Amino acid sequence: MAVANAISEHAVVRFREAIHGWPAGTIGAVVSDYGEVVLVEIANEAGETLEFVQAPVAQLELKR
């Protein structure tokens, strides 16, 4: 059974705590899903990629 609101590819997420130098509250988009860890793209307001970060799903929340 699929879980509603689960973090998966293409989800926009917010960091619940600092991850790899990015502060809590950082917004990104999930580009790859590896189960308990996802690859998040962090971009600026112009849409330019700043960094890709591997983040544990437990440290992320869906941006609403």
mmCIF file of the C-alpha atoms, coordinates in Angstrom:
data_MODEL
# 
_entry.id   MODEL 
# 
loop_
_atom_site.group_PDB 
_atom_site.id 
_atom_site.type_symbol 
_atom_site.label_atom_id 
_atom_site.label_alt_id 
_atom_site.label_comp_id 
_atom_site.label_asym_id 
_atom_site.label_entity_id 
_atom_site.label_seq_id 
_atom_site.pdbx_PDB_ins_code 
_atom_site.Cartn_x 
_atom_site.Cartn_y 
_atom_site.Cartn_z 
_atom_site.occupancy 
_atom_site.B_iso_or_equiv 
_atom_site.pdbx_formal_charge 
_atom_site.auth_seq_id 
_atom_site.auth_comp_id 
_atom_site.auth_asym_id 
_atom_site.auth_atom_id 
_atom_site.pdbx_PDB_model_num 
ATOM 1  C CA . MET A 1 1  ? 0.000  0.000  0.000   1.00 0.00 ? 1  MET A CA 1 
ATOM 2  C CA . ALA A 1 2  ? 1.403  3.416  -0.956  1.00 0.00 ? 2  ALA A CA 1 
ATOM 3  C CA . VAL A 1 3  ? 1.798  5.980  1.780   1.00 0.00 ? 3  VAL A CA 1 
ATOM 4  C CA . ALA A 1 4  ? 0.188  9.336  1.024   1.00 0.00 ? 4  ALA A CA 1 
ATOM 5  C CA . ASN A 1 5  ? 2.582  12.291 1.056   1.00 0.00 ? 5  ASN A CA 1 
ATOM 6  C CA . ALA A 1 6  ? 5.667  10.060 0.949   1.00 0.00 ? 6  ALA A CA 1 
ATOM 7  C CA . ILE A 1 7  ? 8.898  11.699 -0.160  1.00 0.00 ? 7  ILE A CA 1 
ATOM 8  C CA . SER A 1 8  ? 9.833  10.417 -3.614  1.00 0.00 ? 8  SER A CA 1 
ATOM 9  C CA . GLU A 1 9  ? 11.389 11.624 -6.872  1.00 0.00 ? 9  GLU A CA 1 
ATOM 10 C CA . HIS A 1 10 ? 10.254 15.103 -7.971  1.00 0.00 ? 10 HIS A CA 1 
ATOM 11 C CA . ALA A 1 11 ? 9.006  16.008 -4.467  1.00 0.00 ? 11 ALA A CA 1 
ATOM 12 C CA . VAL A 1 12 ? 9.852  19.480 -3.179  1.00 0.00 ? 12 VAL A CA 1 
ATOM 13 C CA . VAL A 1 13 ? 11.288 19.114 0.316   1.00 0.00 ? 13 VAL A CA 1 
ATOM 14 C CA . ARG A 1 14 ? 12.493 21.209 3.241   1.00 0.00 ? 14 ARG A CA 1 
ATOM 15 C CA . PHE A 1 15 ? 15.441 20.231 5.440   1.00 0.00 ? 15 PHE A CA 1 
ATOM 16 C CA . ARG A 1 16 ? 14.310 19.627 9.039   1.00 0.00 ? 16 ARG A CA 1 
ATOM 17 C CA . GLU A 1 17 ? 17.883 20.158 10.259  1.00 0.00 ? 17 GLU A CA 1 
ATOM 18 C CA . ALA A 1 18 ? 21.231 21.211 8.810   1.00 0.00 ? 18 ALA A CA 1 
ATOM 19 C CA . ILE A 1 19 ? 22.586 18.793 6.184   1.00 0.00 ? 19 ILE A CA 1 
ATOM 20 C CA . HIS A 1 20 ? 26.061 19.044 4.589   1.00 0.00 ? 20 HIS A CA 1 
ATOM 21 C CA . GLY A 1 21 ? 26.391 22.735 5.480   1.00 0.00 ? 21 GLY A CA 1 
ATOM 22 C CA . TRP A 1 22 ? 22.879 23.702 4.318   1.00 0.00 ? 22 TRP A CA 1 
ATOM 23 C CA . PRO A 1 23 ? 20.754 25.078 7.182   1.00 0.00 ? 23 PRO A CA 1 
ATOM 24 C CA . ALA A 1 24 ? 17.429 23.749 8.388   1.00 0.00 ? 24 ALA A CA 1 
ATOM 25 C CA . GLY A 1 25 ? 14.679 25.184 6.206   1.00 0.00 ? 25 GLY A CA 1 
ATOM 26 C CA . THR A 1 26 ? 16.632 24.795 2.961   1.00 0.00 ? 26 THR A CA 1 
ATOM 27 C CA . ILE A 1 27 ? 14.303 23.930 0.057   1.00 0.00 ? 27 ILE A CA 1 
ATOM 28 C CA . GLY A 1 28 ? 15.222 21.435 -2.655  1.00 0.00 ? 28 GLY A CA 1 
ATOM 29 C CA . ALA A 1 29 ? 13.830 18.929 -5.126  1.00 0.00 ? 29 ALA A CA 1 
ATOM 30 C CA . VAL A 1 30 ? 14.353 15.175 -4.935  1.00 0.00 ? 30 VAL A CA 1 
ATOM 31 C CA . VAL A 1 31 ? 16.024 13.965 -8.132  1.00 0.00 ? 31 VAL A CA 1 
ATOM 32 C CA . SER A 1 32 ? 16.841 10.363 -7.142  1.00 0.00 ? 32 SER A CA 1 
ATOM 33 C CA . ASP A 1 33 ? 15.326 8.056  -4.543  1.00 0.00 ? 33 ASP A CA 1 
ATOM 34 C CA . TYR A 1 34 ? 17.544 5.407  -2.923  1.00 0.00 ? 34 TYR A CA 1 
ATOM 35 C CA . GLY A 1 35 ? 15.124 4.322  -0.199  1.00 0.00 ? 35 GLY A CA 1 
ATOM 36 C CA . GLU A 1 36 ? 16.188 5.769  3.143   1.00 0.00 ? 36 GLU A CA 1 
ATOM 37 C CA . VAL A 1 37 ? 18.408 8.349  1.384   1.00 0.00 ? 37 VAL A CA 1 
ATOM 38 C CA . VAL A 1 38 ? 17.520 10.670 -1.500  1.00 0.00 ? 38 VAL A CA 1 
ATOM 39 C CA . LEU A 1 39 ? 19.523 12.973 -3.751  1.00 0.00 ? 39 LEU A CA 1 
ATOM 40 C CA . VAL A 1 40 ? 18.265 16.546 -3.407  1.00 0.00 ? 40 VAL A CA 1 
ATOM 41 C CA . GLU A 1 41 ? 18.997 19.326 -5.898  1.00 0.00 ? 41 GLU A CA 1 
ATOM 42 C CA . ILE A 1 42 ? 19.360 22.743 -4.314  1.00 0.00 ? 42 ILE A CA 1 
ATOM 43 C CA . ALA A 1 43 ? 18.881 25.642 -6.727  1.00 0.00 ? 43 ALA A CA 1 
ATOM 44 C CA . ASN A 1 44 ? 18.802 29.430 -6.513  1.00 0.00 ? 44 ASN A CA 1 
ATOM 45 C CA . GLU A 1 45 ? 15.789 31.582 -7.413  1.00 0.00 ? 45 GLU A CA 1 
ATOM 46 C CA . ALA A 1 46 ? 16.927 31.703 -11.056 1.00 0.00 ? 46 ALA A CA 1 
ATOM 47 C CA . GLY A 1 47 ? 16.758 27.890 -11.208 1.00 0.00 ? 47 GLY A CA 1 
ATOM 48 C CA . GLU A 1 48 ? 20.524 27.429 -11.371 1.00 0.00 ? 48 GLU A CA 1 
ATOM 49 C CA . THR A 1 49 ? 21.775 24.341 -9.538  1.00 0.00 ? 49 THR A CA 1 
ATOM 50 C CA . LEU A 1 50 ? 23.902 25.163 -6.522  1.00 0.00 ? 50 LEU A CA 1 
ATOM 51 C CA . GLU A 1 51 ? 24.564 21.637 -5.257  1.00 0.00 ? 51 GLU A CA 1 
ATOM 52 C CA . PHE A 1 52 ? 23.320 18.059 -5.122  1.00 0.00 ? 52 PHE A CA 1 
ATOM 53 C CA . VAL A 1 53 ? 23.118 16.666 -1.579  1.00 0.00 ? 53 VAL A CA 1 
ATOM 54 C CA . GLN A 1 54 ? 22.456 13.137 -0.353  1.00 0.00 ? 54 GLN A CA 1 
ATOM 55 C CA . ALA A 1 55 ? 20.020 13.443 2.527   1.00 0.00 ? 55 ALA A CA 1 
ATOM 56 C CA . PRO A 1 56 ? 18.354 10.927 4.832   1.00 0.00 ? 56 PRO A CA 1 
ATOM 57 C CA . VAL A 1 57 ? 14.584 10.922 4.297   1.00 0.00 ? 57 VAL A CA 1 
ATOM 58 C CA . ALA A 1 58 ? 14.134 11.140 8.092   1.00 0.00 ? 58 ALA A CA 1 
ATOM 59 C CA . GLN A 1 59 ? 15.707 14.636 8.011   1.00 0.00 ? 59 GLN A CA 1 
ATOM 60 C CA . LEU A 1 60 ? 13.325 15.951 5.316   1.00 0.00 ? 60 LEU A CA 1 
ATOM 61 C CA . GLU A 1 61 ? 9.702  17.017 5.144   1.00 0.00 ? 61 GLU A CA 1 
ATOM 62 C CA . LEU A 1 62 ? 7.474  17.746 2.176   1.00 0.00 ? 62 LEU A CA 1 
ATOM 63 C CA . LYS A 1 63 ? 7.204  21.447 1.433   1.00 0.00 ? 63 LYS A CA 1 
ATOM 64 C CA . ARG A 1 64 ? 3.585  22.510 1.545   1.00 0.00 ? 64 ARG A CA 1 
# 
